[in-house]
Amino acid sequence: MTSSISGGSASTTSGAELPKVLVMGCGWLGLALARSLAADGHQVLGTTTTPESIAIMQQAGIEPHLLRLGSDFGAPAEALLLRLLQSADVLVLNVPPRAAAAGAYPTLLRPVHRAVAAAGTRHVLFVSSTSVYPDEPRVMHETDALSTRDAASDVLRAEGHFVPRYGQWKSTVVRLGGLIGPDRAPGRFLAGRRDLGQGNAPVNLVHLTDAVGVLSAIIKHGAWGHTFNVCAVQHPLRRDFYPAAARYLKLEPPTFKDETGTSGKTIDSSLVRSVLPYKFQHDDVLAALEHC
């Protein structure tokens, strides 16, 4: 049975047709996504750079593989990646920019791009960040930062490698706001710091539950060919949010400089909400503190 979604090609698959998913980068977010997909009945392959994660992934029903990108990525690793991609229907590429040296993120991901083309991968879900937008006091939509191979931003250039050329595959880019959730409580981010700037800037956060929910919904409904901002709908000011978050954990709240005017970008996430039939669970980021 197929059901269409406005804004792009999409279909809902039955249980017998669930795509096999390769999650590259089973860290905090990737492991949560892989677990959720496996619990929903998907066959899930996962890569990690941490041997200690192998047993955890196996217990969650994920087929684990050690794989590290970088200068020591040689022929054996390339062969493994090609084999994994050939056996999967969807690649979730969740390798954060901090895994690369400054300016080297597109280079780090270049072997993945080559393998995707060689393997005939059908769908790529690229996990990106709202850091691609300029830090200007205005609302940012997806069109305010374009994925091209010659963009100034490392992340935008990396996104550009996975925008399909000549129809080889279908891809969707997901630009996540700042991630919060279990083991990533925002009250710890700035606790005890003094005289911070940008107190009048809005926060652009997304809870782990919603990040996983959106990524899973894209796969479930076949929402390919999009770039989505994924962020809670509420954007309290930093000077209000971070002291409240610290007090919630009974930590010393940060203080902010007295500043006038507005500063900082506000991420608009209306597009993903209009395309996907997913209901965000934590749009109120202050109420989400008890779920972190």
C-alpha positions in Angstrom: 0.0 0.0 0.0 1.3 3.4 -0.9 0.4 6.8 0.6 1.6 10.0 -0.7 3.0 12.9 1.3 2.9 16.5 0.1 6.2 18.1 -0.9 7.9 15.2 -2.5 7.9 11.5 -3.4 7.0 9.3 -0.5 5.5 6.0 0.3 4.6 3.9 3.3 6.0 0.4 3.3 4.4 -2.7 4.8 6.2 -4.8 7.4 7.3 -7.3 4.7 8.9 -4.5 2.7 10.8 -2.7 5.3 14.1 -1.4 3.9 17.4 -2.7 5.2 19.3 0.3 6.8 23.0 0.9 7.3 23.7 3.5 10.0 27.2 4.9 9.6 28.2 6.4 12.9 26.4 4.6 15.9 27.3 7.2 18.5 24.8 8.9 20.8 22.3 9.7 18.0 23.2 6.9 15.6 22.8 4.2 18.2 19.5 5.5 19.3 18.3 5.6 15.7 19.6 2.1 14.9 17.9 0.7 18.1 14.6 2.3 17.1 14.7 1.0 13.5 15.6 -2.5 14.7 12.7 -2.4 17.2 10.4 -1.4 14.4 11.4 -4.5 12.4 14.1 -3.2 10.1 17.3 -5.2 9.4 19.9 -2.7 10.7 23.7 -2.7 10.0 25.7 -0.3 12.0 29.3 1.0 12.1 31.2 2.2 15.1 34.8 3.3 15.8 34.6 2.0 19.3 35.1 -1.8 20.0 33.3 -1.5 23.3 30.1 -0.6 21.3 30.0 -3.9 19.5 28.3 -5.9 22.3 25.8 -3.1 22.9 24.8 -3.0 19.3 24.5 -6.8 19.1 22.2 -6.8 22.1 20.0 -4.2 20.4 19.6 -6.4 17.3 22.0 -4.4 15.2 24.7 -6.1 13.0 27.8 -4.3 14.2 31.0 -3.4 12.2 34.1 -1.6 13.1 34.9 1.1 10.6 36.9 4.3 10.9 37.2 6.9 8.2 40.4 9.0 7.9 44.0 8.7 6.9 44.2 5.0 7.7 41.1 4.1 5.6 42.7 1.5 3.3 41.6 -1.3 1.0 40.1 -3.6 3.6 37.9 -0.9 5.0 36.9 0.2 1.5 35.9 -3.3 0.7 33.9 -3.6 3.9 32.1 -0.4 3.3 31.2 -1.4 -0.3 29.9 -4.7 0.9 27.7 -3.1 3.6 26.3 -0.6 1.1 25.6 -3.3 -1.4 23.5 -5.1 1.1 21.5 -2.1 2.4 18.6 -0.2 0.9 19.2 3.0 2.8 22.4 4.6 4.1 22.1 6.9 7.1 25.3 8.9 7.1 25.8 10.2 10.6 29.5 11.1 10.8 29.8 14.5 12.7 32.2 17.2 11.4 34.2 17.0 14.7 35.5 13.6 13.4 37.6 15.6 10.8 40.3 18.2 11.1 39.4 21.8 10.2 38.6 22.0 6.5 38.8 18.3 6.0 35.2 17.1 6.5 34.4 16.7 2.8 37.7 14.9 2.3 36.8 12.6 5.2 33.5 11.6 3.6 34.9 11.3 0.0 35.4 7.5 0.3 31.8 7.1 1.3 30.7 9.1 -1.7 32.7 6.8 -4.0 31.4 3.7 -2.3 27.8 4.9 -2.6 28.2 5.4 -6.3 30.0 2.1 -6.8 27.5 0.1 -4.7 24.4 1.5 -6.5 22.9 2.7 -3.2 19.3 3.7 -3.6 18.8 6.2 -0.8 21.0 8.4 1.4 19.9 10.1 4.5 22.6 12.7 5.4 22.6 13.9 9.0 23.7 17.5 9.1 23.5 20.5 11.3 21.9 24.0 11.5 25.4 25.3 12.1 25.5 25.7 8.3 23.4 29.0 8.6 25.0 32.3 9.3 24.7 33.6 12.9 22.5 36.5 12.0 19.4 37.8 13.9 16.8 36.5 11.5 14.8 33.4 10.7 16.6 30.7 8.7 14.9 28.5 6.2 16.4 25.6 4.3 17.1 27.8 1.2 19.3 30.1 3.3 22.2 27.6 3.0 22.7 25.7 -0.2 24.4 22.3 -0.5 27.1 22.6 -3.2 30.5 21.1 -3.7 32.2 24.5 -3.7 30.3 26.1 -0.8 32.4 28.0 1.8 31.2 25.8 4.7 32.8 22.4 5.1 29.4 20.9 6.1 27.6 22.4 3.1 30.4 21.0 0.8 30.0 17.6 2.4 26.2 17.8 1.9 26.8 18.6 -1.7 28.7 15.4 -2.3 25.6 13.5 -1.5 23.1 15.5 -3.4 22.5 13.1 -6.3 23.9 13.8 -9.7 22.4 12.2 -12.8 19.8 10.4 -10.7 22.2 7.8 -9.2 20.4 7.8 -5.9 17.8 9.8 -3.9 18.8 11.7 -0.8 17.5 13.8 2.0 19.5 16.1 4.2 18.4 16.7 7.8 19.9 19.7 9.5 19.5 19.1 13.2 19.4 21.8 15.9 21.5 21.4 19.0 20.8 17.9 20.4 19.6 17.4 24.0 18.3 14.3 25.7 19.4 11.5 28.1 23.1 12.0 29.0 23.1 15.4 27.2 21.3 17.6 29.7 21.5 21.3 28.5 21.8 22.5 32.1 25.4 21.2 32.1 26.4 23.1 28.9 27.0 26.5 30.5 26.6 25.9 34.2 28.8 28.2 36.4 30.1 30.4 33.6 30.0 34.1 34.0 29.3 37.2 31.8 28.5 35.2 28.7 27.6 37.0 25.4 24.6 36.5 23.1 22.1 36.3 26.0 19.4 37.7 23.7 20.0 35.0 21.1 17.3 32.3 20.7 18.2 28.7 21.4 17.7 26.2 18.6 17.4 22.8 20.2 15.9 19.4 19.4 15.4 16.4 21.7 16.9 13.1 20.8 13.4 11.6 20.7 12.4 14.0 17.9 15.6 13.7 16.0 15.2 9.9 15.9 11.5 10.3 15.2 12.0 12.5 12.2 14.8 10.3 10.7 12.7 7.2 11.1 9.7 8.9 9.6 11.7 9.9 6.5 12.7 6.3 5.9 9.2 5.0 6.7 7.4 7.4 4.4 10.1 7.5 1.7 10.4 11.3 2.0 13.4 11.7 -0.4 14.6 14.7 -2.3 14.3 17.2 0.6 16.5 19.3 2.9 14.8 19.6 6.3 15.5 21.8 9.4 14.7 19.8 12.5 14.3 21.9 15.6 11.8 22.5 18.5 9.2 25.1 17.7 9.9 27.2 20.8 13.1 29.3 21.0 13.5 30.9 24.4 16.5 33.3 24.8 19.8 31.9 26.0 19.7 34.2 29.1 16.4 32.6 30.1 16.9 29.0 29.1 20.4 28.1 30.3 20.0 29.4 33.9 16.7 27.6 34.1 18.3 24.4 32.8 21.2 24.7 35.3 18.8 25.3 38.2 16.8 22.2 37.2 20.0 20.1 37.8 20.7 22.1 41.0 23.9 23.5 39.3 25.2 27.1 39.5 23.3 29.0 36.7 25.4 30.9 34.2 25.2 34.7 33.9 25.0 36.8 30.8 26.2 40.3 30.0 23.7 43.1 29.8 23.1 43.6 26.1 20.5 45.4 24.0 18.9 44.3 20.8 18.5 40.9 19.4 21.2 38.5 18.2 21.5 35.0 16.8 19.5 33.0 14.2 16.2 31.4 14.7 15.8 28.0 12.9 12.5 27.5 11.1 11.3 23.9 11.0 7.9 24.4 9.4 8.9 22.5 6.2 9.5 19.1 7.8 6.2 19.5 9.8 4.3 20.2 6.5 5.8 17.2 4.7 6.1 14.4 7.3 3.2 13.0 9.4 5.4 13.1 12.5 4.2 14.8 15.7 7.1 16.4 17.7 7.2 15.3 21.3 9.3 18.1 22.8 8.5 21.4 21.2 8.6 23.0 24.6 12.3 22.8 25.4 11.9 24.0 29.0 9.4 21.2 29.6 11.8 18.8 27.9 14.4 19.3 30.7 12.8 16.5 32.7 13.4 14.2 29.8 17.2 14.9 29.6 
